[in-house]
């Protein structure tokens, strides 16, 4: 008999409400400030073009660690009044599901494997995406502070404190309203070609071809030159990197490890991988070509 799966994260009812607006953790994507998710990807989710994430190991880990982090927060701060997993907060299209709320602050628990992007303990120096998240939570919960207890791989937790900023909260509200107009109009937000998420957004919007040929303007001719020059530099650097690696491998021979003065090592080992069948798939192939006359 299989053991029952514990319920963590949002309930089905909360997921349904979240589909009707922008959750606090989605603010950065809606405003085009997320390094992981583009506004187009969020738009596709909210318009039903893409299904919500159902099975994510890191999400499950974060949800499972949440109770421990909140417990450590209560222990460290001697908090006596705290509401864990309060009801959904909503104002217009802004939605928030807080991990916990006290009379003075919203609590947003985080688990991270690295301190990159995080400042000194008790400071407000936290990643932008989380700053926007807790700012929307504070606005909807009407709290002047947000406490962000973080577990960096191992105890103890580190607590960050963010004060409510009315101007930033208004910027978020305006950005969410602007984003939701794209949802209502069923039109994707503009794609920032320079953004790290641009490739995923372009694949999401332009999934096929119509057979049409268009002419390049001066700007696109310039981008073509940049593309070709960058590709050539990449090939040159790749060849140089391979040659450097070959020099080291030749010196190693059959040795397993090559140790350097700073302690870094180049390691060789045999990896066995079972064969597998690749299922049929379809994708867009994009490359620069010169058609034959």
Residue pairs with C-beta under 8 A, 6 or more apart in sequence:
8 60
8 63
8 64
8 66
9 59
9 60
9 63
10 18
10 97
14 88
14 97
15 52
17 88
17 90
17 95
18 95
18 97
19 46
19 52
20 93
20 95
21 90
21 92
21 93
21 94
21 95
21 176
21 180
22 30
22 42
22 46
22 93
22 94
22 95
22 176
22 179
22 180
23 95
23 96
23 97
24 94
24 95
24 96
24 97
24 98
24 132
24 133
24 134
24 136
24 137
24 140
25 129
25 133
26 37
26 42
27 129
27 132
27 133
27 135
27 136
27 172
27 175
27 176
28 34
28 37
28 128
28 129
28 132
28 133
29 36
29 37
29 38
29 39
29 41
29 42
30 39
30 42
30 175
30 176
30 179
31 39
31 132
31 171
31 172
31 175
31 176
31 179
32 38
32 39
32 189
32 192
32 195
33 128
33 129
33 132
34 129
34 197
35 129
35 196
35 197
36 129
36 197
37 197
38 191
38 195
38 197
38 198
38 200
38 201
39 179
39 182
39 189
39 201
40 188
40 189
40 191
40 197
40 201
40 204
40 205
41 50
41 197
41 200
41 201
41 204
42 179
43 179
43 182
43 183
43 188
43 189
44 50
44 188
44 204
45 51
45 52
46 180
46 183
47 183
47 186
49 204
50 204
53 59
61 111
62 110
62 111
65 109
65 111
65 151
66 99
66 109
66 111
68 151
69 109
69 110
69 111
69 149
69 150
69 151
69 157
70 82
70 84
70 99
70 100
70 107
70 109
70 149
72 149
72 151
72 155
72 156
72 157
73 79
73 100
73 107
73 109
73 147
73 149
73 157
73 159
74 82
76 149
76 156
76 157
76 159
77 147
77 159
79 102
81 102
81 103
82 100
82 101
82 102
82 107
83 100
83 101
83 102
84 99
84 100
85 97
85 98
85 99
85 100
86 98
86 100
86 101
86 141
88 95
88 96
88 97
89 95
89 96
89 97
89 98
89 137
89 140
89 141
90 96
90 140
91 139
91 140
91 173
92 173
92 176
92 177
93 176
93 177
93 180
94 136
94 139
94 140
94 172
94 173
94 176
95 140
96 136
96 137
96 140
96 141
98 106
98 107
98 108
98 137
98 141
99 107
99 108
99 109
100 106
100 107
100 109
101 107
101 141
101 143
104 143
104 144
104 145
105 143
105 144
105 145
105 146
105 147
105 161
106 134
106 137
106 138
106 141
106 143
106 145
106 146
106 147
107 146
107 147
107 148
107 149
108 130
108 133
108 134
108 137
108 146
108 147
108 148
109 148
109 149
109 150
109 151
110 130
110 148
110 149
110 150
110 151
111 150
111 151
112 118
112 150
112 151
112 152
112 153
113 152
113 153
114 152
115 152
117 126
117 127
118 125
118 126
118 127
118 150
118 152
118 158
118 160
119 125
119 126
119 160
121 158
121 159
121 160
122 159
122 160
122 161
123 160
123 161
124 131
124 160
124 161
124 162
124 163
125 160
126 148
126 160
126 162
130 148
131 162
132 168
132 172
134 146
134 148
134 162
135 146
135 162
135 164
135 165
135 168
135 169
135 172
136 169
136 172
136 176
137 143
137 146
138 144
138 145
138 146
138 162
138 164
138 169
139 164
139 169
139 172
139 173
143 164
144 163
144 164
145 161
145 162
145 163
145 164
146 161
146 162
146 164
147 159
147 160
147 161
147 162
148 159
148 160
148 161
148 162
149 157
149 158
149 159
149 160
150 157
150 158
150 159
150 160
151 157
152 158
179 189
182 188
182 189
188 205
191 198
191 201
191 202
191 205
192 198
195 201
203 284
206 284
207 284
208 284
209 284
216 224
224 288
227 288
228 288
245 266
248 258
248 266
249 266
249 268
251 258
252 258
252 266
252 268
255 268
256 267
256 268
256 269
257 265
257 266
257 267
257 268
258 265
258 266
258 267
259 265
260 266
